[in-house]
Amino acid sequence: MTVTLTMPRPPIEIETAPQPTAAVIIMHGLGADATDFVPFVQELNLDAVGPVRFIFPYAPVIPVTINGGYRMPAWYDILGADLVRREDEGGLRASLQLVHGLIDEQIARGIAPERIVVGGFSQGCAMALLAGVRYGQRLGGIVGLSGYLPLAETTAAERHPASQSTPIFLAAGEYDGIVRIERAQSSRQALEDLGYAVAWHTYPMEHSVCREEVGDLDAWLQQALAR
């Protein structure tokens, strides 16, 4: 069954200077919203890569099965605690089209695809990995924080050849009780088995973001978006 999802409002956009030449799209996690990662703009120092446009989209508002069907911001439904065996494929693929649309828009506004990074936290991480390797052009990078690779069994067949040289930053919390580190490790392994260059980082934290992680991401972004 084909699922259609829409974002409830336009993304938040922040430009570090006029006429940006790079873009970073960051997707929030389940039940959060676009404002969650806005403070990232102040934590990252990307002056060396030139003006950057940060895009923080709002996830669709849908019923979430694991939360008793309560409607909340979610890129796809969570059908149960086992994130692997029961996946909302329809929801994932519908949001995949939304993320590709965000990338398309940045290209239409004059930013080269190799200067666009797509990333996210938790569910947002899943969407970044899902969309990044399937996009039809080589992107500047894919960032996955405290998440996993969804639809892993179809990745080999569906990934676009252009994504093969797209660098990937993956980070996981050693004490994460939501997306356990073993799940993140298996995602890393699946991507490396497909030939992707994965910068892998772990931190002594739960399902969250820490200062050391932001520093590592800042250094990685500077390299990925180097002019």
N, C-alpha and C positions, 0 to 999 in steps of 0.2 A: 504494500500500500504506500502510495506517495504521500509524504507529509509536507505541508507548507508552514513555515514559521516566519514571523516578522519581528524585527526589533522594535520595542515600544516607543523609542525616541531616537533622534540622531545621536551619534557618538559625541563624547567630549573631545575637543581638540585643543592641544596646547603646542604652540610653536616657540622654540627657543630663540628664534630670530626670524626676521622677514625672509621670504623666498626660500623655504626649506628645500634641501637637496636630498634628504633622507627621511624615512618614515618608520616609526615603531608602533605596531598595533599590539595592544595588550588586552587580553580578555580575562575577565574576572571569573571567580568560582561560583559554585552553587549557592543561591540565596543571597549573593552579594550584589553589587552594582558597579557601574562604571567609575564611581568616585573612589573605589577602594585603592586603586594603584596610582591615582593622580600624584600622591606624594613622591612617587618614583622620580618624577621630573626633577625634583630638588635634590634627590639622592645621587643621581647619575651626573657625571661630568663628561659630556660628549662634545665639548667645544672643538676638539681636534678634528672631528668629522664634519664640521660645518653645521649650518642650521638644520634642526630636526623637528619634524612634526610628530607629536605623540597622539595616537588615536585610541580612545578608551570606549569601546562599544558597550551597549546595554544588551544583555541576553534576553531572548523571548521570555515571557511569563507563561508558564505551563504547569499542569498538575504533575507533581512528583510522587511516584508510587511509594518509594521508601519512606516518604513523609506523610503517608496517609492520604495521598492525592491532593494535598494542599498546594495551591497555586503559588509559584514563586519564580524568581529569575533563574533560568536554567537553560543551558545550551542543548540539553537532551534529557530524557527521563532516566532516573536511576531506578531500575526494577528490583534490585535487591543488594545485599551487602557484597555478594560476589560480583565484582565488576567485569569479570571475564566471561563467565558462562551465559549471562543474560544481558545482552546489550540492546539498547534502543536504536537499532540500525536506522529506522526511518527518521528519528529525530537527529541523529548524528549527521545523516546525509543532507537533511534540510538545513542544518546550521552550517554544514560545509559550504553550501552555496552562498550563505550569508557572508562567511569569511572571505571566500573568493571574490565576492562582490566588493568587499572593503578594499582588498588588494587592487582589484581592477580600477576602483575609483582613484586610488593614489597614483596609479600609472597614468590614468586619464588627466590627472592634475599636474603631470610633468615629472613625476619621480620615477627614476629607472627601477625596474624590478630588483636588480642586484643591490639596490640601496634601500630595500624594504625588508624589515624584520617583523615576523609575526610570532607572537608569544602569548603566554597565559599561565595562570595559576589553577591547579586542580582540574576542574572541568575545562577551564580555559586552556590549560596545558594540553589536554586531550584534543581540543579543537585545533590548536596550533600545529600539533604533530599530524593530525588527520589531514588538515588543509594544506600544510606546507609541502609535504612530499607529493601531493596530488596536483599542485599548481602547475600550470603549463609553461612557466618560465622559471629560470633559476633566481631564487630570492637571495637577499643578503644574509639571511639566517633564520633559524627557528629556535625559539626559547621555550623550554618546558620546565615549569616549577611545580614540584610536588604533585605530579600527575602521572599519566601513563599513555601508552599507545593504544587507541581504540581500533576496533576492526582489524586487529593485527593479522589475522589469517588472510585478509584480502590485500594487505599492503604491497606485497611483492608484485601482484598482478596489476594493481591500480596506480601505483606510484608513477609519476611522470619522469621520463629519462632526464629531463632538464634539472630535476631536483637532486640528482646524484651528487653534485658538487656543493650543494647547499650545506653550510656548517650548522651543527646543532649543539645547543647548550642545554644540558639536562641536569637538574638539581633535585635532591631528595632529602627528606628528614629521616635521620636514623631511628627516631622514635615516633614516626608518623603512624597514628592508629586509623587514619581514614584511607589513605593510599599507602599501603605498607611498602617498605623499602624493597622487598622482594619483587613486588609488582613493577616498581620503577626499574629495578635491575633487569628484569626480563624484557622490558621495553627497550632499554639500552642495548641489550644483547641482540634483540630482533633487528634493531636499526643498524648495528654494527655488522651483523651477518649479511645485511643487504648492501654493505659497502659505504655507509654514511660515516662521516667523521664526527664523532660525538665527544664533546668536552663534558666529562662526567664529574659531578661534585656532590658530596654528601656533607651534611652538617648535623651536629648534635642538637636537633630540634624536633618538635612535633609537626603538625600540619600548619606550617606558617612560613614566614620569610625572616631571615636574620641579616644582621649588618654585614657579616663576612660574605654572605651570598650575594648581597647587592654589590659589594666591592668586586667580587669575581665576575659578576655579570657586566659591570661597568667596563672592566678591562677587556672582556670578550667582545662586547659591542664595539669598542674602539677599534679592535682588530677587524671584526666582520664588516664594519662600515668605513674602513680606512680609505681615504681618497688616493 
